Amino acid sequence: MSHLFTRKIITPSRGRKRLKSGHAVPNNQDGRRPSEAKSIAYRDANYEEWLQVHAGFYMIEHALRISEKSENLCNKLLETKHMPPTRTIFSDETFEEACQRLQGKNEARIVQDIARLLVPSADALATFSDTRFEVLVESVDEGWSNSIQVTNPRPQPDYAVGFRETAFTPEQLKKLKPALGHPLYQSHFMATYYMCFPFLTSEAKCGTAGLGLADRQNAHSMTLAVRGIVELFKLAKRENELNREILTFSVSHDDRAVMLYGYYPIINESQFTIHRHLIRSFDIQDLDGKEKWTAYGFTIEVYNESLNLLDKLRSVIDELPPDFTLEQTQPAPSDEDSQPSASDELPERASKKRKVAE
C-alpha cells in the first residue's frame, strides 16, 4: 500500500515554458495554463494508446460492458425531468438566435454563453435550490495539482465537481490522513487541495477537432478519479463491489454537440482497468432544440447520484480499523521520483528524445 502515500508537490519553475514551436507559455501563479497550451498534449496521436499501456484506461467499452444496475442508472439520469431555469438564452424565443450567434466562436465564448446551461453549477444549486449539495465543491479551469499524476501535464478541466473534506467526519478524515496529506502534497484521493474524490468533469471546445480533444482531456481526469475510488475500496477489500459499475461522469461539448459519458472499472483480482461508456450523444439544435435541456437534467441527477457515492465512501472508511495506517513497505517517492521519466511520456516524444541522444 506504499503507493498510496502522499507525495510532495513539485513547484514548477517561475517564468515561461517553451513549446516545440518556440512560443513561450506563461506559468500562471494560480496553476492555470492557457486553453491552447493545456490542450497540446491531447493532440498527440499516441495519447489514447499511452493511457491504455501506462494507466490502464480504455476509451472504449469492455467486452463485459456495464452492469444491469449501471444500465438502469444511465436511464434514470436521462429520464428524470428537472425544471430548467427561466429567462436564459435557451428560452424558446431566443434559442435559435443565440445558437446562430455562437457559430464559429472560440472556446471562451462557448463557455461564457452556454457551459453552465448544459452543466449547472453545483455551488449555485446548493445555494438556491438544494442544500444537500453543500457537501459538493466545484473548480473552474483549475489544475489538479494535488492528484498523483499518471502523465504530464496534469488535468485542468474546464469544470469539475467533487467532495469537500467537510463531507467526511473528523474521525473519517483522521483515518485517511496518511493518504490525504496536506495542501502541499499529492494524493490518489485529491484533485485540488480542497476537492477530494472528483466524480464529474466538463470540457468545452470549438472547431472540427474539438470534441476529440475534450474527450481525451475528460478521459485523463476520469482515470485519476476512478483510480482514487477503487484504491479506497481496496483498502477495505471491497473493490469487487465496483466491478462494471459506473462511478464517475463527464460532459464534452461544443456550441451544439454534446457527449455524455460514464466511467467504470473492470476488477481482475488485485488489478483493474478503467473503461468508458457512452451514455448519450446529441445535438442541442436538432428538432428545434428538443434536447437543449438534456445535459442540464442529466447533471443534476449526477449530483443526486453522487450523494449515494458519498455514502459508500463513508461506509468504506468506517470499516477501516481505528488505528488504521498505510503499511510503508518502501519509502514514499522522493521529489526526484515524482519527475516524469521517458517512460512516463507519450511514446512519440520519448522516441524523439532517444533519437537525439543517439
C-alpha positions in Angstrom: 0.0 0.0 0.0 3.0 2.3 0.0 1.9 3.7 -3.4 -1.0 5.4 -1.6 1.4 7.6 0.5 1.2 11.3 -0.4 3.9 13.0 -2.4 5.3 16.5 -2.1 4.1 18.8 -4.9 7.0 19.9 -7.2 6.6 23.6 -7.7 7.2 24.5 -11.4 10.0 27.0 -12.1 8.9 30.6 -12.5 8.8 32.3 -15.8 7.8 30.7 -19.1 7.8 27.2 -20.6 8.7 26.7 -24.2 6.5 24.8 -26.7 8.0 22.9 -29.6 7.0 25.7 -31.8 9.3 28.0 -29.8 6.4 30.1 -28.4 6.6 30.9 -24.7 3.8 29.8 -22.4 3.4 31.7 -19.1 3.2 29.8 -15.9 0.3 31.4 -14.1 0.7 31.7 -10.3 -2.7 30.1 -9.7 -1.6 26.9 -11.5 -3.7 27.5 -14.7 -2.4 27.2 -18.2 -3.9 29.0 -21.2 -6.6 26.9 -23.0 -4.4 26.3 -26.1 -1.4 25.2 -24.1 -3.3 22.8 -21.9 -4.7 21.0 -25.0 -1.4 20.4 -26.8 -0.6 17.0 -25.2 -4.0 15.7 -26.1 -3.4 16.3 -29.8 -0.7 13.6 -29.8 -1.9 10.7 -32.0 -0.5 8.2 -29.4 -2.3 9.7 -26.4 -5.1 7.1 -26.2 -2.7 4.3 -26.6 -0.5 5.7 -23.9 -3.4 5.8 -21.5 -4.0 2.1 -22.2 -0.5 1.0 -21.7 0.6 3.1 -18.8 -2.7 4.0 -17.0 -5.0 1.0 -17.8 -7.6 3.4 -19.2 -9.5 2.4 -22.4 -11.7 4.9 -24.2 -13.9 2.0 -25.3 -16.3 -0.4 -23.7 -15.0 -3.6 -22.1 -16.4 -6.8 -23.6 -18.4 -7.4 -20.4 -19.9 -3.9 -20.6 -21.5 -2.2 -17.6 -23.7 -4.0 -15.1 -27.5 -4.0 -15.4 -27.6 -1.8 -12.3 -25.5 0.8 -14.1 -27.7 0.5 -17.2 -30.7 1.3 -15.1 -28.8 4.2 -13.6 -28.0 5.7 -17.0 -31.7 5.5 -17.9 -32.6 7.3 -14.7 -30.0 10.0 -15.3 -31.5 10.7 -18.7 -35.2 10.3 -18.0 -35.7 12.2 -14.7 -37.0 15.6 -15.5 -36.0 18.9 -13.9 -37.4 22.3 -14.2 -35.0 24.4 -16.3 -34.1 28.0 -15.4 -36.1 30.8 -17.0 -35.1 33.9 -18.9 -31.9 32.4 -20.4 -30.6 32.3 -24.0 -32.0 28.7 -24.1 -35.6 30.1 -23.7 -37.7 29.2 -26.7 -38.0 32.8 -28.0 -34.2 33.4 -28.0 -32.7 29.9 -28.5 -32.3 30.0 -32.4 -30.8 33.4 -32.4 -28.4 32.5 -29.6 -27.2 29.4 -31.5 -26.6 31.5 -34.6 -24.5 34.0 -32.6 -22.3 31.2 -31.3 -21.4 29.7 -34.7 -17.6 30.0 -35.3 -16.9 31.5 -31.9 -14.0 30.5 -29.7 -13.9 28.2 -26.7 -14.1 31.1 -24.2 -17.3 32.4 -25.7 -18.9 29.0 -25.7 -18.0 28.6 -22.0 -19.4 32.0 -21.2 -22.7 31.6 -23.0 -23.8 28.0 -22.6 -21.5 25.9 -20.4 -23.5 26.4 -17.2 -26.8 25.9 -19.1 -25.5 22.4 -20.1 -23.7 21.6 -16.8 -25.3 23.6 -14.0 -23.1 24.8 -11.1 -23.2 22.6 -8.1 -22.5 25.6 -5.8 -25.3 27.6 -7.3 -27.8 24.7 -6.9 -26.6 24.3 -3.2 -27.2 28.0 -2.7 -30.6 28.4 -4.4 -32.4 25.1 -4.5 -30.9 22.0 -2.8 -28.8 22.3 0.4 -27.9 18.6 0.1 -25.3 19.7 -2.5 -23.4 21.7 0.1 -21.1 18.7 0.5 -20.0 19.2 -3.1 -17.4 21.6 -4.3 -16.6 22.8 -7.8 -13.5 24.0 -9.6 -13.3 26.1 -12.8 -10.2 25.7 -15.1 -8.0 24.7 -12.1 -5.2 22.3 -12.4 -5.4 19.1 -10.4 -2.1 19.8 -8.7 -2.9 17.7 -5.6 -3.5 14.5 -7.5 -0.8 11.9 -8.1 -0.4 12.0 -11.8 -0.1 9.3 -14.5 1.4 11.7 -17.1 2.1 15.3 -17.7 0.5 17.8 -18.0 -1.8 17.2 -15.0 -5.6 17.5 -15.7 -7.0 21.0 -15.8 -10.7 20.5 -16.6 -12.9 23.5 -17.6 -15.3 22.5 -14.8 -15.1 19.7 -12.2 -17.1 18.6 -9.1 -16.1 16.5 -6.2 -16.5 16.4 -2.4 -15.4 18.9 0.2 -13.3 17.4 3.0 -16.1 18.5 5.4 -18.3 15.9 3.7 -16.5 13.4 5.9 -16.4 13.3 9.7 -13.2 14.2 11.7 -12.8 10.5 12.5 -13.0 9.5 8.8 -10.5 12.2 7.8 -8.1 11.1 10.5 -8.1 7.5 9.1 -7.4 8.8 5.7 -4.7 11.3 6.8 -1.7 9.3 5.6 -3.3 9.2 2.1 -4.7 12.7 2.0 -1.7 14.6 3.3 -2.0 18.4 3.3 -2.2 21.1 0.7 1.5 20.8 -0.3 1.2 17.1 -1.1 -0.3 15.0 -3.8 -2.7 12.1 -3.1 -4.7 9.5 -5.1 -7.8 10.8 -3.4 -7.4 14.5 -4.1 -7.8 16.7 -7.2 -7.2 20.2 -5.8 -6.3 21.0 -2.2 -9.9 21.5 -1.4 -11.6 18.8 -3.6 -11.4 15.0 -2.9 -12.9 12.2 -4.9 -13.9 14.1 -8.0 -16.7 12.5 -9.9 -17.7 14.9 -12.8 -15.7 16.9 -15.3 -16.8 19.0 -18.3 -14.8 20.2 -21.2 -15.9 22.7 -23.8 -14.3 23.0 -27.2 -14.7 24.7 -30.6 -13.8 23.7 -34.1 -14.0 20.4 -36.0 -11.4 18.5 -33.9 -12.6 20.0 -30.6 -14.7 17.2 -29.2 -12.0 14.6 -29.7 -9.7 16.7 -27.6 -12.4 17.3 -24.9 -12.9 13.5 -24.8 -9.2 12.9 -24.2 -9.0 15.5 -21.5 -12.0 14.1 -19.7 -10.5 10.6 -20.1 -7.3 11.7 -18.4 -9.2 13.3 -15.5 -11.5 10.3 -15.1 -8.5 8.0 -15.0 -7.4 9.7 -11.8 -11.0 9.9 -10.4 -11.9 6.2 -10.9 -8.5 5.2 -9.7 -8.9 7.0 -6.4 -12.3 5.4 -5.7 -11.0 1.9 -6.5 -7.9 2.4 -4.3 -10.1 3.4 -1.4 -12.3 0.3 -1.7 -9.2 -1.9 -2.0 -8.1 -0.7 1.5 -11.3 -2.4 2.9 -11.1 -5.3 0.4 -14.4 -4.3 -1.1 -13.2 -3.4 -4.6 -15.2 -6.2 -6.2 -18.4 -4.2 -5.4 -17.2 -1.7 -8.1 -16.8 -4.2 -10.9 -18.6 -3.0 -14.1 -20.3 -0.2 -12.0 -20.3 3.4 -13.4 -18.6 5.6 -10.8 -17.9 8.9 -12.5 -19.1 11.0 -15.4 -18.0 13.6 -17.9 -19.5 16.0 -20.4 -17.8 17.0 -23.7 -19.4 19.8 -25.8 -19.0 22.5 -28.3 -21.6 25.1 -29.4 -24.1 22.4 -30.5 -22.8 18.8 -30.0 -22.9 17.1 -26.5 -21.3 13.8 -25.4 -22.3 12.3 -22.0 -20.0 9.5 -20.7 -19.8 7.2 -17.7 -16.6 5.5 -16.4 -16.3 2.1 -14.7 -13.6 -0.3 -13.6 -13.1 -3.9 -14.5 -11.7 -5.7 -11.5 -9.5 -8.7 -12.1 -8.2 -9.9 -8.7 -5.7 -7.2 -7.5 -5.6 -5.5 -10.9 -8.1 -3.2 -12.6 -8.6 -1.4 -15.8 -10.9 1.6 -16.5 -13.3 1.9 -19.4 -15.7 4.5 -20.8 -19.4 4.1 -21.6 -21.2 6.4 -24.0 -24.5 7.3 -22.2 -25.8 9.7 -24.8 -24.7 12.0 -27.7 -26.9 14.6 -29.3 -27.2 18.0 -31.0 -28.9 20.6 -28.9 -30.1 22.4 -32.1 -31.8 19.3 -33.6 -35.6 19.2 -33.7 -35.9 22.9 -32.7 -33.9 22.4 -29.5 -35.8 19.4 -28.2 -32.8 18.2 -26.2 -31.3 21.5 -25.2 -32.0 20.8 -21.5 -31.0 17.1 -21.6 -27.5 17.7 -20.3 -28.8 20.1 -17.6 -31.2 17.5 -16.1 -28.5 14.7 -16.5 -26.0 16.8 -14.5 -28.5 17.4 -11.6 -29.2 13.7 -11.5 -25.4 13.1 -11.4 -25.2 15.3 -8.4 -28.1 13.4 -6.8 -26.3 10.1 -7.5 -23.0 11.5 -6.0 -24.7 11.5 -2.6 -25.1 7.7 -2.9 -21.4 7.5 -3.8 -20.6 9.6 -0.8 -22.5 7.2 1.4 -20.4 4.3 0.0 -17.1 6.2 0.5 -18.1 6.9 4.1 -19.1 3.3 4.7 -15.7 2.0 3.4 -13.8 4.5 5.6 -15.8 3.5 8.6 -14.9 -0.1 8.1 -11.2 0.7 8.4 -9.8 0.0 11.9 -9.5 2.9 14.3 -5.7 2.6 14.3 -5.5 2.2 10.5 -2.2 3.2 8.9 -0.8 2.6 5.4 1.8 -0.1 5.6 5.0 1.6 4.4 6.8 -1.3 2.7 9.1 1.1 1.0 10.0 4.8 1.3 7.5 7.3 -0.1 8.7 8.6 -3.5 11.1 11.5 -3.4 10.7 14.7 -5.3 13.0 13.3 -7.9 10.9 10.1 -8.2 7.9 12.3 -9.0 9.5 13.8 -12.0 8.4 12.2 -15.3 10.8 9.8 -16.9 11.0 8.9 -20.6 8.6 6.0 -19.9 6.1 8.5 -18.4 6.0 10.5 -21.6 4.0 9.9 -24.7 5.6 7.3 -27.0 6.3 9.7 -29.8 8.1 12.2 -27.5 10.1 9.6 -25.7 11.2 8.2 -29.1 12.3 11.6 -30.3 14.4 12.1 -27.2 16.1 8.7 -27.7 17.0 9.7 -31.3 18.5 12.9 -30.1 20.6 11.1 -27.5 21.8 8.7 -30.2 
